[in-house]
Amino acid sequence: MTENPVKTERRGHVLEVTLDRPKANAIDLKTSVIMGDVFTEFRDDPDLRVAIITGAGEKFFCPGWDLKAAADGDAVDGDYGKGGFGGLQELRGLNKPVIAAVNGICCGGGLELALSADIILAADHAQFALPEIRSGTVADAASVKLPKRIPYHIAMEMLFTGRWIDAEEAHRWGLINHIHPGAELLEKAREMSDLLASGPPLVYAAIKEIVREAEDMKFQDAMNRITRSQFETVERLYRSEDQAEGARAFAEKRDPVWKGR
């Protein structure tokens, strides 16, 4: 087992996070706590604008919970750290784009981790499943998220049967954004992250807060909250230097320079 199961690299405004726990990149309690700390620091660092989460190697993105660690004493209901399992699922106030680069097998809690990202890119050999049913347990986060992301009947079939789907089928149902050859996946994720990092971070923050908070609201209730300045990120955007910069750049027919303030 590697000493540091979570590798990080800063590349300009982008943070690359690599889950590196041979042989399968499964997550135990210690790794989850580390991931929570990593994504909390990402959230709170004003110089970081986008994150990429991927797995080491070519075979596994993440199979989820480390059952071997559980057999050795890791409690399934233990302390997963900040942000819950994998550091992303329950991390409050994460108003920055996160890209999942799924480089291989993505199942169980690994699929739940990918679902916590905003954009999912997958290698052409990636596979997806929720096999918890076969071990007599529930894929809890996926039971909440998956039926909202893909057609209900497909989500329920995956949850009820644990069947595997390949990248082509995942793309067909809208589970992932794009498929790339495995050797090109990280490069494509970096291209996407650089595109997002060049954009207006305060607008991204407003989009994420609105989408998150409005998920269970009626349309008019969400719009009323916006017009009444009840979304912190929207109010910050409208009072920001970036808002004025965007208008100036448009009038001057030049690219805006976003400062995130």
Backbone torsions as a table, in degrees:
resi	resn	phi	psi	omega
1	MET	NA	135.1	179.1
2	THR	-68.8	148.8	-179.4
3	GLU	-67.1	-40.2	179.2
4	ASN	-111.3	103.6	-174.7
5	PRO	-79.0	-6.1	-179.5
6	VAL	-128.8	110.9	179.4
7	LYS	-95.5	138.5	177.5
8	THR	-128.3	148.1	176.4
9	GLU	-144.9	127.7	175.0
10	ARG	-89.6	130.9	178.0
11	ARG	-132.9	90.4	-173.1
12	GLY	65.2	-122.9	179.3
13	HIS	-90.1	8.9	-174.8
14	VAL	-111.0	136.5	173.9
15	LEU	-108.9	121.7	175.5
16	GLU	-99.8	126.2	-178.5
17	VAL	-117.7	121.7	-178.3
18	THR	-118.6	120.9	175.4
19	LEU	-79.6	119.5	-171.2
20	ASP	-133.7	81.0	178.0
21	ARG	-131.1	86.0	178.9
22	PRO	-56.0	144.9	10.5
23	LYS	-95.1	-16.7	-168.6
24	ALA	-122.4	3.2	-177.4
25	ASN	62.8	32.1	175.2
26	ALA	-71.2	154.4	-174.4
27	ILE	-107.9	122.3	171.8
28	ASP	-102.5	-178.3	-176.5
29	LEU	-61.1	-44.3	-178.8
30	LYS	-60.0	-44.3	-179.4
31	THR	-65.5	-40.5	179.1
32	SER	-61.8	-41.0	178.5
33	VAL	-62.7	-43.6	178.2
34	ILE	-61.2	-44.6	179.6
35	MET	-61.8	-38.8	177.0
36	GLY	-61.9	-41.5	177.3
37	ASP	-65.2	-40.9	-179.3
38	VAL	-62.4	-47.4	-176.9
39	PHE	-75.0	-26.1	173.6
40	THR	-67.3	-43.4	177.0
41	GLU	-63.7	-39.0	175.7
42	PHE	-60.2	-46.8	179.5
43	ARG	-58.7	-39.4	-171.1
44	ASP	-92.8	-6.0	-178.7
45	ASP	-91.1	111.8	-176.4
46	PRO	-66.7	-16.3	-179.4
47	ASP	-85.6	-13.7	178.9
48	LEU	-98.2	131.4	-174.1
49	ARG	-117.0	-26.7	-175.8
50	VAL	-142.6	146.4	175.0
51	ALA	-124.6	147.2	171.0
52	ILE	-115.9	131.4	173.0
53	ILE	-115.6	128.0	179.3
54	THR	-146.3	178.4	178.1
55	GLY	-115.4	153.5	177.1
56	ALA	-76.1	150.6	178.9
57	GLY	83.5	-173.9	-176.2
58	GLU	-114.0	-7.7	-173.3
59	LYS	-99.9	-39.7	-174.3
60	PHE	-121.4	130.9	162.3
61	PHE	-80.7	-64.4	175.8
62	CYS	-171.8	131.2	176.1
63	PRO	-92.2	4.2	179.2
64	GLY	94.2	-139.9	-174.6
65	TRP	-61.9	136.0	179.6
66	ASP	-80.8	100.5	-176.9
67	LEU	-68.5	-28.6	177.3
68	LYS	-67.7	-39.9	176.6
69	ALA	-65.3	-36.9	178.2
70	ALA	-63.1	-40.3	179.2
71	ALA	-66.0	-25.4	179.6
72	ASP	-90.5	3.4	174.6
73	GLY	125.3	-10.5	176.1
74	ASP	-65.3	121.6	-178.9
75	ALA	-82.1	132.7	-178.9
76	VAL	-63.0	-24.2	178.5
77	ASP	-104.7	24.9	-179.4
78	GLY	-75.7	-170.9	-178.0
79	ASP	-84.9	108.1	-179.2
80	TYR	-83.2	-7.0	-179.5
81	GLY	90.7	-171.5	-179.3
82	LYS	-62.2	136.2	177.6
83	GLY	82.2	4.2	179.5
84	GLY	70.9	-161.5	-174.5
85	PHE	-58.4	123.0	179.1
86	GLY	78.2	0.8	173.6
87	GLY	80.6	-6.3	-174.7
88	LEU	-114.4	-34.3	-166.0
89	GLN	-61.0	-36.1	-175.7
90	GLU	-124.1	21.2	-178.0
91	LEU	-76.0	114.0	-176.1
92	ARG	-72.4	144.1	172.5
93	GLY	69.9	21.0	178.5
94	LEU	-82.0	92.4	-173.4
95	ASN	-106.6	36.9	177.7
96	LYS	-127.0	148.5	-179.4
97	PRO	-65.7	139.6	175.4
98	VAL	-126.4	130.2	179.6
99	ILE	-110.3	128.6	172.4
100	ALA	-97.4	124.3	175.2
101	ALA	-105.8	95.7	-172.7
102	VAL	-84.5	105.2	-170.5
103	ASN	-95.8	5.8	-179.4
104	GLY	178.0	-142.2	-177.8
105	ILE	-61.2	129.7	-176.4
106	CYS	-135.9	100.0	-173.7
107	CYS	-143.7	165.0	178.9
108	GLY	54.6	-129.3	178.8
109	GLY	-63.8	-22.0	175.0
110	GLY	-67.0	-38.8	175.3
111	LEU	-68.5	-37.6	176.0
112	GLU	-63.5	-36.9	176.5
113	LEU	-63.7	-45.4	178.5
114	ALA	-62.0	-38.9	179.2
115	LEU	-64.7	-18.5	178.8
116	SER	-80.1	-12.4	177.0
117	ALA	-81.2	167.1	179.4
118	ASP	-92.0	-29.8	179.6
119	ILE	-134.9	134.8	-179.0
120	ILE	-120.4	118.2	172.0
121	LEU	-106.9	144.2	-176.3
122	ALA	-134.4	145.0	171.1
123	ALA	-69.5	153.8	-176.8
124	ASP	-65.9	-16.6	178.3
125	HIS	-99.2	5.5	-178.6
126	ALA	-65.8	149.5	176.8
127	GLN	-134.9	150.9	-173.4
128	PHE	-133.2	142.4	177.3
129	ALA	-166.2	163.4	172.4
130	LEU	-126.0	82.8	-172.9
131	PRO	-83.1	7.0	-176.5
132	GLU	-55.2	-33.1	-177.5
133	ILE	-56.7	-31.4	-176.5
134	ARG	-75.7	-17.6	177.0
135	SER	-107.1	12.3	174.3
136	GLY	73.2	29.1	177.7
137	THR	-129.5	177.1	-175.3
138	VAL	-113.4	137.5	172.0
139	ALA	-83.3	85.4	-167.0
140	ASP	-65.0	-52.6	-178.7
141	ALA	-64.3	-38.3	178.7
142	ALA	-67.1	-32.7	178.0
143	SER	-64.6	-28.9	176.8
144	VAL	-81.6	-45.4	-169.7
145	LYS	-85.9	-44.3	-168.1
146	LEU	-61.7	-43.0	179.5
147	PRO	-64.9	-13.5	176.4
148	LYS	-90.8	-12.9	-175.2
149	ARG	-102.4	-33.0	-178.5
150	ILE	-130.8	169.7	179.6
151	PRO	-51.5	138.7	-175.8
152	TYR	-51.9	-47.5	-174.7
153	HIS	-67.3	-32.7	177.1
154	ILE	-71.0	-42.7	178.1
155	ALA	-61.1	-43.6	-178.3
156	MET	-67.6	-35.7	176.3
157	GLU	-62.5	-43.3	178.8
158	MET	-63.6	-42.6	-179.0
159	LEU	-68.6	-40.4	-175.8
160	PHE	-77.3	-32.9	-172.8
161	THR	-109.4	-21.9	-176.4
162	GLY	73.2	16.3	-175.6
163	ARG	-69.3	152.9	-178.8
164	TRP	-90.6	145.0	171.4
165	ILE	-126.0	147.3	179.4
166	ASP	-89.5	179.6	-175.6
167	ALA	-62.8	-37.8	-179.6
168	GLU	-62.3	-44.9	179.6
169	GLU	-68.8	-39.5	177.7
170	ALA	-59.2	-39.6	178.4
171	HIS	-68.8	-38.9	-179.4
172	ARG	-61.2	-37.5	-179.4
173	TRP	-86.6	-1.1	178.5
174	GLY	82.5	16.7	178.8
175	LEU	-72.7	-34.1	179.9
176	ILE	-124.0	158.5	-178.2
177	ASN	-83.0	-49.2	-173.8
178	HIS	-144.9	151.8	174.5
179	ILE	-111.6	136.2	179.0
180	HIS	-134.7	152.6	170.7
181	PRO	-55.2	142.3	-175.0
182	GLY	-52.9	-39.9	-177.6
183	ALA	-68.8	-17.2	-177.3
184	GLU	-104.8	-4.6	-170.6
185	LEU	-58.3	-52.8	-176.3
186	LEU	-65.1	-37.1	177.1
187	GLU	-61.3	-43.2	179.2
188	LYS	-67.1	-37.4	176.7
189	ALA	-64.0	-38.3	178.0
190	ARG	-67.3	-38.4	176.7
191	GLU	-61.2	-43.9	178.9
192	MET	-64.9	-42.7	-178.7
193	SER	-66.0	-37.6	178.8
194	ASP	-66.8	-37.7	176.4
195	LEU	-61.1	-46.4	-179.5
196	LEU	-68.2	-39.2	-178.8
197	ALA	-64.7	-24.1	178.8
198	SER	-83.1	-6.4	-178.2
199	GLY	-90.4	-177.0	-175.2
200	PRO	-81.2	107.6	-175.5
201	PRO	-62.0	-32.3	-179.9
202	LEU	-70.2	-31.0	176.0
203	VAL	-70.0	-42.2	176.3
204	TYR	-57.7	-42.9	-179.9
205	ALA	-61.4	-42.7	179.6
206	ALA	-65.2	-42.5	178.6
207	ILE	-59.3	-47.9	-176.4
208	LYS	-65.2	-40.5	179.2
209	GLU	-66.6	-42.9	179.8
210	ILE	-61.9	-48.7	-179.1
211	VAL	-59.8	-44.4	-178.0
212	ARG	-66.0	-49.0	-175.0
213	GLU	-75.0	-29.3	-175.9
214	ALA	-86.5	-3.1	-174.4
215	GLU	-55.3	-40.3	-177.3
216	ASP	-110.1	19.2	-179.6
217	MET	-106.5	153.7	170.9
218	LYS	-70.2	151.9	-175.5
219	PHE	-53.8	-49.8	-174.9
220	GLN	-67.4	-33.8	177.4
221	ASP	-64.1	-40.6	178.7
222	ALA	-66.2	-42.6	179.6
223	MET	-64.8	-37.1	178.1
224	ASN	-63.6	-39.2	178.4
225	ARG	-63.9	-36.8	178.7
226	ILE	-67.3	-49.8	-176.2
227	THR	-68.1	-24.0	179.0
228	ARG	-92.7	12.3	177.2
229	SER	58.8	42.3	-178.0
230	GLN	-100.3	3.0	170.7
231	PHE	-104.8	118.9	-175.3
232	GLU	-59.0	-42.2	-176.6
233	THR	-68.9	-35.5	179.1
234	VAL	-67.9	-43.6	179.1
235	GLU	-62.6	-41.5	178.2
236	ARG	-63.1	-41.6	179.2
237	LEU	-59.4	-47.8	-174.6
238	TYR	-68.5	-17.3	179.2
239	ARG	-105.3	11.2	-169.7
240	SER	-93.9	162.0	171.2
241	GLU	-64.0	-36.4	-178.9
242	ASP	-61.8	-35.9	178.7
243	GLN	-61.8	-44.5	178.7
244	ALA	-68.4	-37.7	179.8
245	GLU	-63.3	-40.3	179.0
246	GLY	-60.5	-43.1	178.9
247	ALA	-66.3	-42.3	179.3
248	ARG	-63.6	-45.0	-178.4
249	ALA	-62.4	-39.3	177.8
250	PHE	-63.5	-45.3	-179.0
251	ALA	-65.9	-34.0	-177.8
252	GLU	-91.1	1.5	177.6
253	LYS	55.5	50.2	177.7
254	ARG	-136.8	167.1	176.5
255	ASP	-74.2	135.5	178.7
256	PRO	-72.1	154.6	174.9
257	VAL	-110.4	104.3	-175.9
258	TRP	-84.8	133.2	179.4
259	LYS	-114.1	-8.5	-179.9
260	GLY	71.1	28.1	177.6
261	ARG	-151.6	NA	NA
